[in-house]
Structure formats: structure tokens, C-alpha cells
Amino acid sequence: GDVTQIDLPKNVQSGLKEAAAILDRVEGIKFVYFDERDVVRHPLVQKIVTAYDRYQPQPQQHAHPSSEPEP
């Protein structure tokens, strides 16, 4: 699996991450983690992976209600 491709809500534990935590010290089981240096595709794909790794979403700004009340 790919822990960078988990789309669960922030308060929901990933089964993949949980399995890695539980099985981390079991003899015979190994986990391999890759980063952008391991991407051997087109250089543009590597730039995209790096951009996503660096991206920190900003808090959503809510639209301000108009100052005039609606009829």
C-alpha cells in the first residue's frame, strides 16, 4: 500500500498505518518506505510528487455574508 494515498478523514485511523504499527516488530515482516528520490518516472512526475509532499493546505476561508440583509 501507499500511506501517502490515504483519503480517510483525519480522525479515522488508516488500516495500513495500524498494520504497520502492529507488525513492525514481527520477525520476517518488513516495511519499505519510499520518497521522491525513488520515483523513476518522467522528471515531471517527480516534481509533482515533491510538490504534493511540500504542500500544506491552508484553512478554508468562509465567504463573508453581504453587509446588506436580504429582503
Backbone torsions as a table, in degrees:
resi	resn	phi	psi	omega
1	GLY	NA	177.2	-178.1
2	ASP	-131.0	108.4	-177.9
3	VAL	-68.3	-11.6	177.0
4	THR	-85.5	-4.8	-178.1
5	GLN	-116.8	39.6	178.3
6	ILE	-96.8	126.5	-177.0
7	ASP	-115.3	32.1	178.3
8	LEU	-83.3	156.0	173.6
9	PRO	-58.3	153.5	-174.8
10	LYS	-59.1	-28.0	-178.0
11	ASN	-90.1	6.6	-179.6
12	VAL	-109.0	125.0	-179.2
13	GLN	-71.6	133.5	175.9
14	SER	-73.8	131.4	176.1
15	GLY	-61.4	-34.9	179.1
16	LEU	-66.3	-45.7	179.1
17	LYS	-66.2	-37.5	178.7
18	GLU	-64.7	-43.8	178.4
19	ALA	-61.6	-40.9	179.1
20	ALA	-63.1	-40.8	179.4
21	ALA	-67.2	-40.8	-178.0
22	ILE	-71.5	-41.1	-172.4
23	LEU	-95.2	-0.3	-174.5
24	ASP	-53.7	-37.1	-175.7
25	ARG	-105.7	14.5	177.9
26	VAL	-82.4	124.3	-179.2
27	GLU	-60.7	134.1	178.5
28	GLY	94.6	-9.8	177.7
29	ILE	-110.5	128.9	179.9
30	LYS	-129.2	148.6	174.7
31	PHE	-118.1	139.0	179.4
32	VAL	-117.5	130.1	-179.7
33	TYR	-116.1	132.6	-178.8
34	PHE	-109.6	159.1	172.0
35	ASP	-134.2	-171.7	-173.9
36	GLU	-60.3	-23.0	178.7
37	ARG	-69.6	-18.6	-178.9
38	ASP	-88.8	-7.5	179.5
39	VAL	-75.9	119.5	-177.0
40	VAL	-115.5	30.5	177.8
41	ARG	-93.9	-160.5	177.5
42	HIS	-57.2	142.5	179.9
43	PRO	-54.3	-31.1	178.8
44	LEU	-65.3	-37.5	178.0
45	VAL	-63.7	-40.8	178.5
46	GLN	-62.3	-39.4	177.6
47	LYS	-65.0	-38.0	179.1
48	ILE	-65.7	-45.2	178.6
49	VAL	-59.6	-44.4	179.2
50	THR	-62.7	-43.2	179.8
51	ALA	-60.5	-43.4	179.0
52	TYR	-66.5	-36.4	178.0
53	ASP	-64.1	-35.4	-177.6
54	ARG	-85.2	-17.9	-174.4
55	TYR	-66.8	131.1	174.2
56	GLN	-125.1	108.2	-176.4
57	PRO	-61.1	142.0	176.9
58	GLN	-86.1	149.2	175.9
59	PRO	-57.6	141.3	-179.1
60	GLN	-67.2	134.9	176.7
61	GLN	-94.7	130.0	179.8
62	HIS	-86.4	143.2	177.9
63	ALA	-64.5	137.3	178.0
64	HIS	-81.3	133.6	177.4
65	PRO	-65.7	149.6	-179.5
66	SER	-64.4	152.6	-178.1
67	SER	-75.2	-14.2	-180.0
68	GLU	-98.0	130.6	178.1
69	PRO	-69.3	147.3	178.3
70	GLU	-78.7	148.0	-179.1
71	PRO	-64.7	NA	NA
